[in-house]
Amino acid sequence: MEKKYKEMKLLADDITCTSCAGDMEIILRDTAGIVDAAVNYREDTITVRYDPEIIDRKKVYVAVRKLGTIKKILSES
C-alpha cells in the first residue's frame, strides 16, 4: 500500500543565503513525520512533504515557523 503524503508550500520572509536554506532543509527533514523539505532562497519559499499519520499540518507549520518568519501558506495538497 502506497503512503499518502501531504505537501505544504509557504512563503517566508527572511531566508538570507543559500547556506541558511540548506540548514533549514536539514532541520526540517530531521523532524519526525517530515519526509522531504525544499527551501528556495531566491523565491523565499519552503515546501514540505509530510506523513499525516505521524505529524499534523499544525505541527508542520510550527516546525517551519520556528525557523523564521512565515508570511502565509501558499498551497496545500
C-alpha atoms as a printed R data frame, in Angstrom:
   type eleno elety resid chain resno      x      y      z
1  ATOM     1    CA   MET     A     1  0.000  0.000  0.000
2  ATOM     2    CA   GLU     A     2  1.382  3.371 -1.040
3  ATOM     3    CA   LYS     A     3  1.788  6.119  1.563
4  ATOM     4    CA   LYS     A     4 -0.336  9.238  1.115
5  ATOM     5    CA   TYR     A     5  1.928 12.168  1.849
6  ATOM     6    CA   LYS     A     6  0.692 15.737  2.043
7  ATOM     7    CA   GLU     A     7  2.506 18.853  0.949
8  ATOM     8    CA   MET     A     8  2.560 22.406  2.255
9  ATOM     9    CA   LYS     A     9  4.214 25.348  0.479
10 ATOM    10    CA   LEU     A    10  4.864 28.504  2.479
11 ATOM    11    CA   LEU     A    11  6.101 31.989  1.699
12 ATOM    12    CA   ALA     A    12  8.916 33.031  4.037
13 ATOM    13    CA   ASP     A    13 10.343 36.446  4.756
14 ATOM    14    CA   ASP     A    14 13.904 36.009  5.921
15 ATOM    15    CA   ILE     A    15 15.874 33.359  4.037
16 ATOM    16    CA   THR     A    16 19.167 35.231  3.879
17 ATOM    17    CA   CYS     A    17 21.504 32.869  1.999
18 ATOM    18    CA   THR     A    18 21.794 29.514  0.271
19 ATOM    19    CA   SER     A    19 23.681 28.067  3.237
20 ATOM    20    CA   CYS     A    20 20.795 29.056  5.513
21 ATOM    21    CA   ALA     A    21 18.368 27.393  3.117
22 ATOM    22    CA   GLY     A    22 20.390 24.175  3.267
23 ATOM    23    CA   ASP     A    23 20.455 24.256  7.062
24 ATOM    24    CA   MET     A    24 16.684 24.774  7.145
25 ATOM    25    CA   GLU     A    25 16.161 21.732  4.909
26 ATOM    26    CA   ILE     A    26 18.298 19.555  7.186
27 ATOM    27    CA   ILE     A    27 16.452 20.700 10.311
28 ATOM    28    CA   LEU     A    28 13.042 20.110  8.747
29 ATOM    29    CA   ARG     A    29 14.000 16.654  7.408
30 ATOM    30    CA   ASP     A    30 15.107 15.703 10.930
31 ATOM    31    CA   THR     A    31 11.578 16.412 12.200
32 ATOM    32    CA   ALA     A    32  9.557 13.245 12.769
33 ATOM    33    CA   GLY     A    33  6.922 12.896 10.054
34 ATOM    34    CA   ILE     A    34  8.502 15.301  7.575
35 ATOM    35    CA   VAL     A    35  9.732 13.210  4.649
36 ATOM    36    CA   ASP     A    36 11.171 15.987  2.478
37 ATOM    37    CA   ALA     A    37 11.803 19.712  2.562
38 ATOM    38    CA   ALA     A    38 12.905 22.115 -0.159
39 ATOM    39    CA   VAL     A    39 13.855 25.704  0.600
40 ATOM    40    CA   ASN     A    40 14.094 28.107 -2.332
41 ATOM    41    CA   TYR     A    41 16.322 31.017 -1.348
42 ATOM    42    CA   ARG     A    42 15.504 33.190 -4.371
43 ATOM    43    CA   GLU     A    43 11.730 32.804 -4.135
44 ATOM    44    CA   ASP     A    44 11.584 32.758 -0.305
45 ATOM    45    CA   THR     A    45  9.515 29.566 -0.368
46 ATOM    46    CA   ILE     A    46  9.589 26.450  1.772
47 ATOM    47    CA   THR     A    47  7.934 23.260  0.518
48 ATOM    48    CA   VAL     A    48  7.425 20.416  2.974
49 ATOM    49    CA   ARG     A    49  6.165 16.871  2.273
50 ATOM    50    CA   TYR     A    50  4.892 15.089  5.358
51 ATOM    51    CA   ASP     A    51  3.177 11.958  6.575
52 ATOM    52    CA   PRO     A    52 -0.155 12.984  8.163
53 ATOM    53    CA   GLU     A    53 -0.236  9.726 10.113
54 ATOM    54    CA   ILE     A    54  2.845 10.933 12.046
55 ATOM    55    CA   ILE     A    55  2.572 14.733 12.081
56 ATOM    56    CA   ASP     A    56 -0.427 17.009 11.533
57 ATOM    57    CA   ARG     A    57 -0.472 20.207  9.470
58 ATOM    58    CA   LYS     A    58 -0.370 22.473 12.530
59 ATOM    59    CA   LYS     A    59  2.826 20.832 13.775
60 ATOM    60    CA   VAL     A    60  4.349 21.105 10.287
61 ATOM    61    CA   TYR     A    61  3.546 24.827 10.274
62 ATOM    62    CA   VAL     A    62  5.031 25.248 13.766
63 ATOM    63    CA   ALA     A    63  8.217 23.395 12.732
64 ATOM    64    CA   VAL     A    64  8.668 25.739  9.769
65 ATOM    65    CA   ARG     A    65  7.701 28.794 11.823
66 ATOM    66    CA   LYS     A    66 10.483 28.048 14.323
67 ATOM    67    CA   LEU     A    67 12.990 28.626 11.513
68 ATOM    68    CA   GLY     A    68 11.850 32.136 10.610
69 ATOM    69    CA   THR     A    69  9.047 34.472  9.668
70 ATOM    70    CA   ILE     A    70  6.315 32.941  7.550
71 ATOM    71    CA   LYS     A    71  4.132 35.357  5.580
72 ATOM    72    CA   LYS     A    72  1.496 32.838  4.517
73 ATOM    73    CA   ILE     A    73  0.704 29.341  3.338
74 ATOM    74    CA   LEU     A    74  0.733 29.386 -0.470
75 ATOM    75    CA   SER     A    75 -0.729 25.932 -1.098
76 ATOM    76    CA   GLU     A    76 -1.591 22.603  0.475
77 ATOM    77    CA   SER     A    77 -2.278 19.224 -1.080
